[in-house]
Amino acid sequence: MPDDLARRMAHELAAVRWPDAEEIRAIGRRRTRRATVAATLSVLLTVSVAWAAVGRPGWPPRSEPAPVLAEPLAAPASAGPEATGWIPPEALLTPEDVGPGLVAGQVTTDQNRPVGRWAFTLHTCPAYPAVKTYQGVYTFRREQTVGFPPKVPGEPETGVAVLRQSVMRLSPDGAAEMVTDAREVTRACAKYESSGVLSAFADDGTGAGTAKQLKVRTTHAWQLVDENFAGDESLLFEHQIVAETGKDRTDLGAASVAVIRVRDLVATVEQVDGGGVEVTRRLGKRAAAWLCTAATPPC
C-alpha cells in the first residue's frame, strides 16, 4: 500500500464514523494528500462559528494575537452568553497551549440536547449497546478543532488537525456518571472490529487524480493508561488501530484521548495527529485549569 494512502487512512479511520457515499466523495475531491492526514469524522457540527482568541486570567499575555481563520461569525442568541449553562471560549484550550503556528479552525456550540453516544467513536463497537450509559441532557456544549491553517482558504477541512476538544455542562451527578461511562465503555470495548468503505483520492502531483473506493476492516484496541491526573476526575486512554484492505494490513499507530471532569463540566481532549499519551496528559492538565474558570462553582 503506498505510504501516502496509509497516512490518509490513519486519520480518516481514527473516528470510524462512516458518512454516506456522496459525502465521502466530496471529502476526497477537496483534500490533497497533505491536507488529509488529520481528518476525523467524529464531531457533530451544529452551529459553526469562528474562534477568536481571548486573554485568560493567570496566563502570560501574548505578544501578538492568535491567528483566526476568518472574521468571527455572530452566534445565534440561543448560543450566546445568556444561554443556560453557557461555556465561554476561554474555558477551552488555546492554540498556543497545543503548539506553535496552530489555529482553532472549527468551533461549534449547542445546548439542551441528549448526551447520546458521546464516548469517543466507540458506538461502532458491537458491545456498546449493552453498556448502560448516561441518558441525560447537557445544558451546553462547545467543541473545537485545533490544527494548522487550511491549505485552501475558506475550506477549514483542508487544514491538518492536531487536536479536538469537547466540553459539556451537565448536572453534577451527570458529569460524574459520564466519567464512569467512559471507563465502562472502554472496558467492554477493549478490542473490536468495524468495517466500512473509504474513498481515497490518489493525487498524481499535477492536480489530477483518481478516486478509489476501498473496503476497510479496522481493528481497534483501547487501553486505560492513567487516571486522576487532572481536575476532579480524569482518565487517559490510548487507542490503537490496524486496518486491512484486501491483502494489505497496515498498523495505523495510536491516538490518545483524555476525559477530564471539573465540577459540572466534562471535557474530552483527543490528540489526533501524534504527540502520544504524555502530550495528551499535559494538555489534559492544562484543560482542567481552564475548566476551573467556568465550572459551577469555580475552583
C-alpha positions as CSV (number, residue, x, y, z in Angstrom):
1,M,0.0,0.0,0.0
2,P,1.6,3.4,-0.9
3,D,2.8,5.4,2.1
4,D,0.6,8.4,1.3
5,L,-2.5,6.2,1.3
6,A,-1.6,4.7,4.6
7,R,-1.1,8.2,6.1
8,R,-4.5,9.2,4.7
9,M,-6.2,6.1,6.2
10,A,-4.6,6.6,9.6
11,H,-6.6,9.7,10.3
12,E,-9.7,9.1,8.1
13,L,-10.2,5.9,10.2
14,A,-9.5,7.4,13.6
15,A,-13.1,8.2,14.1
16,V,-14.6,5.3,12.1
17,R,-17.9,7.0,11.7
18,W,-18.7,6.4,8.0
19,P,-20.7,9.1,6.2
20,D,-22.8,8.4,3.1
21,A,-21.1,7.8,-0.2
22,E,-21.7,11.3,-1.6
23,E,-20.2,13.0,1.4
24,I,-17.1,10.7,1.3
25,R,-16.6,11.5,-2.4
26,A,-16.9,15.2,-1.7
27,I,-14.3,15.0,1.1
28,G,-12.0,13.1,-1.2
29,R,-12.3,15.6,-4.0
30,R,-11.5,18.6,-1.7
31,R,-8.4,17.2,0.0
32,T,-4.8,16.7,-1.2
33,R,-2.5,14.1,0.3
34,R,-1.0,16.6,2.7
35,A,-4.4,18.1,3.7
36,T,-6.0,14.8,4.7
37,V,-3.6,13.4,7.3
38,A,-5.6,14.7,10.2
39,A,-9.3,14.4,9.2
40,T,-11.6,12.6,11.5
41,L,-15.4,12.3,11.2
42,S,-16.4,12.1,14.9
43,V,-17.6,15.6,15.5
44,L,-21.2,16.5,15.2
45,L,-21.3,20.1,13.8
46,T,-24.3,22.1,14.7
47,V,-23.6,25.8,14.9
48,S,-20.4,26.9,13.1
49,V,-18.6,30.0,14.4
50,A,-15.1,31.2,14.1
51,W,-13.0,31.2,17.3
52,A,-11.5,34.5,18.4
53,A,-8.6,34.4,20.9
54,V,-9.5,35.7,24.3
55,G,-6.9,36.5,27.1
56,R,-7.2,34.3,30.1
57,P,-6.7,35.1,33.8
58,G,-3.4,33.7,35.1
59,W,-1.8,33.1,31.7
60,P,1.1,35.3,30.4
61,P,-0.1,37.9,27.9
62,R,0.6,37.2,24.3
63,S,3.0,39.3,22.2
64,E,0.6,39.1,19.3
65,P,-3.0,37.8,18.9
66,A,-3.6,34.2,18.0
67,P,-4.4,33.7,14.3
68,V,-8.0,33.0,13.3
69,L,-9.3,31.6,10.0
70,A,-12.0,34.2,9.2
71,E,-13.9,37.1,10.6
72,P,-15.8,35.9,13.6
73,L,-19.4,35.0,12.9
74,A,-22.1,36.1,15.3
75,A,-23.5,33.1,17.2
76,P,-27.3,32.8,17.5
77,A,-28.8,34.4,20.5
78,S,-29.7,30.9,21.9
79,A,-26.0,30.0,21.9
80,G,-24.8,33.3,23.4
81,P,-23.7,34.2,27.0
82,E,-27.3,34.5,28.1
83,A,-27.9,30.8,27.2
84,T,-28.5,28.3,30.0
85,G,-25.2,26.7,31.1
86,W,-23.1,29.0,28.8
87,I,-19.5,27.8,28.3
88,P,-17.2,30.7,27.3
89,P,-14.4,30.3,24.7
90,E,-11.8,30.9,27.4
91,A,-12.8,27.6,29.1
92,L,-11.1,25.6,26.3
93,L,-7.5,25.1,25.3
94,T,-5.9,27.8,23.2
95,P,-3.9,27.0,20.0
96,E,-0.8,28.2,21.9
97,D,-1.4,25.5,24.6
98,V,-1.3,22.9,21.8
99,G,1.6,24.1,19.7
100,P,3.2,27.0,17.7
101,G,1.6,28.1,14.4
102,L,-1.8,26.5,15.1
103,V,-5.3,27.9,14.9
104,A,-8.7,27.0,16.1
105,G,-10.3,26.1,12.8
106,Q,-13.7,24.8,13.6
107,V,-15.8,25.8,16.6
108,T,-19.4,24.6,17.3
109,T,-21.8,25.3,20.1
110,D,-25.2,23.8,21.0
111,Q,-27.4,23.4,24.1
112,N,-30.1,21.3,25.7
113,R,-29.6,18.1,23.8
114,P,-29.3,14.5,24.8
115,V,-25.8,13.3,25.5
116,G,-26.3,10.3,23.3
117,R,-23.4,8.3,22.0
118,W,-20.7,10.7,23.2
119,A,-18.0,8.2,24.2
120,F,-15.4,8.9,21.5
121,T,-16.0,6.7,18.4
122,L,-16.9,3.6,20.4
123,H,-20.5,3.4,19.1
124,T,-19.2,1.1,16.3
125,C,-18.2,-1.4,19.0
126,P,-20.6,-4.4,19.0
127,A,-20.7,-4.4,22.8
128,Y,-21.5,-0.7,23.1
129,P,-25.3,-1.1,23.1
130,A,-25.2,-3.5,26.1
131,V,-23.4,-0.9,28.3
132,K,-25.7,1.2,30.4
133,T,-24.7,4.8,29.7
134,Y,-26.0,8.2,30.9
135,Q,-29.2,9.2,29.2
136,G,-29.5,12.8,30.4
137,V,-29.2,16.1,28.6
138,Y,-26.3,18.6,28.6
139,T,-27.2,22.2,29.1
140,F,-24.5,23.5,26.9
141,R,-21.6,22.1,24.7
142,R,-18.7,23.8,23.0
143,E,-16.4,21.9,20.6
144,Q,-13.3,23.0,18.7
145,T,-10.6,21.6,16.4
146,V,-7.0,22.9,16.7
147,G,-4.6,22.5,13.9
148,F,-2.6,24.1,11.1
149,P,-4.2,26.8,8.8
150,P,-6.1,25.4,5.9
151,K,-4.4,24.7,2.6
152,V,-7.4,26.1,0.8
153,P,-8.8,29.5,2.1
154,G,-12.4,29.1,3.2
155,E,-12.2,25.3,3.5
156,P,-11.2,24.6,7.1
157,E,-11.4,20.8,6.4
158,T,-8.2,21.2,4.3
159,G,-6.2,22.1,7.4
160,V,-4.3,19.5,9.3
161,A,-6.0,18.9,12.6
162,V,-3.9,18.2,15.7
163,L,-6.4,18.1,18.5
164,R,-10.2,18.0,19.0
165,Q,-11.8,19.1,22.2
166,S,-15.4,19.0,23.5
167,V,-16.7,20.5,26.8
168,M,-20.2,19.7,28.1
169,R,-22.0,21.2,31.1
170,L,-24.3,18.7,33.0
171,S,-25.8,18.2,36.4
172,P,-23.1,17.4,39.0
173,D,-24.3,13.8,39.1
174,G,-24.5,13.6,35.3
175,A,-20.9,14.8,35.0
176,A,-19.6,12.2,37.4
177,E,-21.6,9.5,35.6
178,M,-20.0,10.5,32.2
179,V,-16.6,9.7,33.5
180,T,-17.8,6.3,34.8
181,D,-19.4,5.7,31.4
182,A,-16.0,6.3,29.7
183,R,-14.4,3.7,31.9
184,E,-17.1,1.1,31.5
185,V,-17.4,1.5,27.7
186,T,-13.7,1.2,27.1
187,R,-13.6,-1.9,29.3
188,A,-16.4,-3.5,27.3
189,C,-14.8,-2.4,24.0
190,A,-11.2,-3.1,24.8
191,K,-10.8,-4.7,21.4
192,Y,-13.3,-4.9,18.5
193,E,-13.6,-4.7,14.7
194,S,-15.5,-2.3,12.5
195,S,-15.9,-2.1,8.7
196,G,-16.7,0.5,6.1
197,V,-15.8,2.0,2.7
198,L,-13.1,4.6,2.3
199,S,-13.0,7.0,-0.7
200,A,-9.3,7.6,-1.4
201,F,-8.2,10.3,-3.9
202,A,-4.8,9.4,-5.4
203,D,-3.1,12.7,-6.5
204,D,-0.5,12.3,-9.2
205,G,1.2,15.6,-8.4
206,T,-0.4,17.6,-11.3
207,G,-3.7,18.3,-9.6
208,A,-5.4,15.4,-11.4
209,G,-6.0,12.0,-10.0
210,T,-8.4,9.2,-9.5
211,A,-10.8,8.3,-6.7
212,K,-10.8,4.7,-5.4
213,Q,-13.4,3.0,-3.2
214,L,-11.7,0.7,-0.6
215,K,-13.4,-1.8,1.7
216,V,-11.7,-1.4,5.0
217,R,-11.8,-3.7,8.1
218,T,-10.4,-2.0,11.1
219,T,-9.3,-3.5,14.4
220,H,-9.5,-1.2,17.5
221,A,-7.8,-1.7,20.9
222,W,-8.5,0.7,23.8
223,Q,-6.4,0.8,27.0
224,L,-6.7,2.9,30.1
225,V,-3.1,4.2,30.8
226,D,-3.6,6.7,33.6
227,E,-6.3,8.3,35.8
228,N,-6.8,11.1,38.3
229,F,-4.0,13.2,36.9
230,A,-6.1,16.4,36.5
231,G,-9.3,18.1,37.7
232,D,-11.8,16.3,40.0
233,E,-11.6,13.1,37.9
234,S,-9.6,12.2,34.8
235,L,-8.9,9.3,32.5
236,L,-6.3,8.8,29.8
237,F,-6.8,6.3,27.0
238,E,-4.6,5.0,24.2
239,H,-6.4,3.9,21.0
240,Q,-4.5,1.6,18.7
241,I,-5.7,1.0,15.1
242,V,-4.9,-1.6,12.5
243,A,-6.6,-1.5,9.1
244,E,-6.9,-4.2,6.4
245,T,-7.9,-3.6,2.8
246,G,-7.9,-6.9,0.9
247,K,-4.5,-8.5,1.4
248,D,-2.9,-5.4,2.8
249,R,-2.6,-4.9,6.6
250,T,-1.4,-1.6,7.9
251,D,-0.6,-0.6,11.5
252,L,-2.1,2.9,11.7
253,G,-0.5,3.7,15.0
254,A,-2.1,5.1,18.2
255,A,-4.2,8.1,19.2
256,S,-4.8,9.3,22.8
257,V,-7.8,10.6,24.5
258,A,-8.2,12.3,27.9
259,V,-11.5,12.7,29.8
260,I,-11.5,15.4,32.4
261,R,-14.2,16.4,34.9
262,V,-14.1,19.7,36.8
263,R,-17.3,20.2,38.9
264,D,-20.2,20.1,36.4
265,L,-18.0,20.3,33.2
266,V,-16.8,17.2,31.3
267,A,-14.1,17.7,28.6
268,T,-12.6,15.3,26.1
269,V,-9.2,16.1,24.6
270,E,-8.4,13.9,21.6
271,Q,-4.9,14.1,20.2
272,V,-5.4,13.1,16.5
273,D,-2.1,13.9,15.0
274,G,0.7,12.3,17.0
275,G,2.0,13.5,20.3
276,G,1.4,10.4,22.3
277,V,-0.1,9.9,25.8
278,E,2.5,12.2,27.6
279,V,1.5,15.2,25.4
280,T,-2.2,14.4,25.9
281,R,-1.7,14.1,29.7
282,R,0.0,17.6,29.7
283,L,-2.9,19.1,27.7
284,G,-5.4,17.4,30.0
285,K,-3.9,19.2,32.9
286,R,-3.9,22.5,31.1
287,A,-7.5,21.9,30.0
288,A,-8.5,21.3,33.7
289,A,-7.1,24.6,34.7
290,W,-9.2,26.4,32.0
291,L,-12.3,24.5,33.0
292,C,-11.9,25.8,36.6
293,T,-12.8,29.3,35.4
294,A,-16.2,28.2,34.1
295,A,-17.1,25.4,36.5
296,T,-20.0,25.6,38.9
297,P,-18.8,26.5,41.5
298,P,-15.4,27.8,40.2
299,C,-12.3,26.1,41.5
